[in-house]
């Protein structure tokens, strides 16, 4: 996770991804940020960055189903 000076999550960086994820999005995002890969991610109705930041901060598992606007697919996610 990447945070601003106030401690708010502003982006996340992909450090390690599996081949299934690369196949799913069509690009290897390793060492790139979410906003570099998904250019409009901050305009999505679902706040992906804050959702993953919550998991990173608390360590609690989170389950949700959401439409990913990048490819217009619905995903059942556990993070």
N, C-alpha and C positions, 0 to 999 in steps of 0.2 A: 504494500500500500504506500501511496505517496500522500503526504499531508502538507497543508499550508502552515504558516507560522502560528495560527490559532489552534492547530490540532485537528482541523477539519479534513476529512478525506477528499482529495481532489482528483486522484487517478490511481491506477494500479499498473504494475509492471509484471509481465509474464516472464518468469525465470525458467520454468521447465514445463513443457507441454507434451502430451502423448500424441502419437500419430493419428489417433481417432479424432482428436480436436482439430488438428491441422487439416485433415480431410474434410471435416465438417464446415470449417470456415474458409477453406481454400487458400490459406496462406500460413506460413510458420511465424507465429507472433513472438517467438523467443526474444527476450531482452528489448521488447517494444512495449509501449504503454497501451492501455485500452483505447485511449483517445487517438492514438496513432493508427490503430487497426480499425476501429469502429468510429469513423469520423463524426457521426452524429449522436454518439452514445449519451451525451448530456442532454439531448433533446427528447430522448425516449420517455414515455410516460412512467416506466418502471425505472427506479434508480439503482442500476446495477452496481455502480461504484460504492454507494453507501451500504448496500446490502452486503457486499463482500467485505467492506470495512468493518461492519458490525461483527461478522464471523471472525475476522482477524483480531479484533479487540477483545472479544469475549471468549473465543474458543468454543462457543456453543454451536452445535450443528443446526442448520436451517434448511427447511424443505419448502419449496414453492414451485408453482407452475406458472410459466410466463411466456408470452409471445416475444420472440427476439426479432426486433424490427430490421436488423441487418439482413436477414435472409427470409423473413416472413414465416418462420417456423416456431411452433410451440414446443417448449421444453419442460420436462419434469425434472427439477434440479434438487440435488442434495449437496450442500456445501458445508 
